[in-house]
Amino acid sequence: MHLPKHLLAGVTVVMAMATTTAVALGATHNTTGPTVRATHAASGGAKVAVANSGLGRILVDGRGHTLYLFAKDKHGKSTCSGKCVAFWPPLLASGKTLASAGAKTSLLGTTKRSDGRLQVTYNHHPLYTFVKDTRKGQTNGEELDVFGAEWYAVSAAGAKVEKDDKASSPDPTSGGYGY
């Protein structure tokens, strides 16, 4: 069968577009186990910023989702693997990590995970998101004690943030006048 040149050119363009799309999709598809969300900037690096929340000013990823530390992690190394990663996806970096909106570049780093990928750290704490934080500003993972230790949002200084029960209820001995 002999096709006119203009049809052959069109088929070639369509085939090239399909190949490019397949390569692009393959490059972004993760098939290495549980679904792991990773926030990446256009440059390939993760973004870390500071945002206001009900816990105060905390670290967030490029989508505005709360970043957590795991109290079981020691010496900058992640101890969250297997089922833990399905609930607490690590913040991964495949390029330079970007600090913005109050986050400090000097506190950013990476640590190598057991699978060889690089996880973003802040003040030597490996960073994670929580699957039940589906919108910006949510802190559903705060102080959960699962997988062997507690999880905490991270402050701009790189420390764990704890809920302030005193801020939500007045001191009954103060008489309500703040004395």
C-alpha positions in Angstrom: 0.0 0.0 0.0 1.4 3.4 -1.0 0.4 6.5 1.1 0.7 10.1 -0.1 3.6 12.0 1.4 1.3 14.4 3.3 -0.3 11.4 5.1 3.1 9.9 5.9 4.3 13.1 7.4 1.2 13.3 9.5 1.6 9.8 10.7 5.2 10.5 11.6 4.3 13.5 13.6 1.6 11.6 15.5 4.0 8.7 16.2 6.6 11.1 17.5 4.1 12.9 19.7 2.9 9.5 21.1 6.5 8.4 21.8 7.3 11.7 23.5 4.2 11.5 25.7 4.9 7.9 26.6 8.4 8.7 27.6 7.2 11.7 29.7 4.6 9.6 31.4 7.0 6.8 32.1 9.5 9.3 33.6 6.9 10.5 36.1 5.2 7.2 36.9 6.4 5.5 40.1 6.1 1.8 40.1 8.5 1.0 43.0 5.9 0.0 45.6 3.4 2.1 47.6 2.3 5.3 46.2 4.8 7.9 47.4 3.9 11.6 46.9 7.0 13.7 46.3 6.9 17.4 45.8 9.2 18.6 43.1 9.9 22.1 41.7 10.2 22.6 37.9 14.0 22.2 38.4 13.5 18.7 39.9 14.1 19.8 43.4 11.6 19.8 46.3 10.3 23.1 47.7 10.2 23.8 51.4 8.4 26.9 52.7 6.9 28.3 55.9 3.1 28.9 56.3 0.7 29.8 59.1 -1.3 27.0 60.6 -3.4 26.3 63.7 0.0 25.2 65.2 1.7 28.4 64.3 4.3 28.9 61.6 5.3 25.5 60.2 7.1 24.0 57.2 5.1 23.0 54.1 6.0 21.5 50.8 5.5 23.0 47.4 1.7 22.2 47.5 1.3 23.9 50.9 1.0 20.5 52.7 2.4 20.2 56.2 5.8 18.6 56.6 6.5 16.4 59.6 9.4 14.9 61.4 9.4 11.4 62.9 10.7 11.2 66.5 12.1 7.7 65.8 14.5 9.1 63.2 18.0 9.5 64.6 21.2 11.1 63.2 19.5 12.4 60.1 18.5 8.9 58.9 14.9 7.8 58.1 13.5 4.8 59.9 10.2 5.0 58.1 9.9 2.2 55.5 7.4 -0.4 54.3 3.9 0.4 55.4 5.0 3.5 57.2 5.9 5.1 53.8 2.4 4.4 52.6 1.0 6.7 55.3 4.0 9.1 55.7 5.4 9.7 52.2 9.0 11.1 52.4 9.7 14.4 50.7 12.0 13.4 47.9 14.5 15.4 46.0 15.9 14.7 42.6 17.6 18.0 42.2 18.4 21.1 44.3 16.0 21.7 47.1 14.5 25.2 47.2 13.8 27.1 50.4 11.2 29.8 50.1 8.8 31.9 52.1 10.7 31.9 55.4 12.5 28.5 55.2 16.2 28.6 55.7 18.5 27.3 52.9 21.2 26.7 55.5 19.0 24.1 57.3 18.1 22.1 54.2 19.9 18.9 53.3 19.3 15.4 52.1 19.7 11.9 53.4 19.9 8.7 51.3 17.0 6.3 51.9 17.4 2.5 52.0 16.0 2.4 48.4 18.7 4.8 47.3 16.5 7.9 46.8 17.3 11.2 48.4 15.0 12.5 51.1 14.9 16.2 52.0 16.0 17.0 55.6 15.6 20.2 57.6 17.9 20.8 60.5 18.9 17.1 60.1 15.3 15.9 60.4 14.0 13.8 57.4 10.8 15.3 56.2 7.5 13.6 55.4 3.9 14.5 54.4 0.8 12.7 55.8 -1.7 11.1 53.4 -4.7 12.4 55.5 -3.6 16.0 55.0 -5.4 16.4 51.7 -5.6 20.2 51.7 -3.3 23.1 52.5 -3.0 24.0 56.2 -4.2 20.6 57.5 -2.2 19.1 60.4 -4.0 15.8 60.8 -0.7 13.9 61.5 0.3 16.2 64.5 1.4 14.1 67.5 0.1 10.8 66.2 2.0 8.0 67.8 2.3 5.4 65.1 5.1 3.2 63.6 7.0 3.4 66.9 7.1 7.1 67.8 5.3 10.4 67.5 5.0 12.6 64.4 5.4 16.4 64.7 5.0 19.4 62.3 8.3 21.2 61.9 8.9 24.9 62.8 10.9 27.3 60.7 13.8 26.8 63.1 13.7 23.1 62.4 12.3 21.9 65.7 9.2 19.8 66.5 6.0 21.7 67.0 3.8 20.6 69.8 0.1 21.4 70.3 -0.3 24.3 72.8 -3.3 23.2 75.0 -2.9 26.3 77.1 -3.6 28.6 74.1 -6.9 26.9 73.4 -8.3 27.0 77.0 -8.0 29.7 79.5 -6.1 29.2 82.8 -8.9 28.6 85.4 -6.7 30.1 88.1 -6.2 33.4 86.4 -9.7 34.7 87.0 -10.1 35.4 83.2 -8.2 38.8 83.4 -4.8 37.5 82.5 -3.2 38.4 85.9 
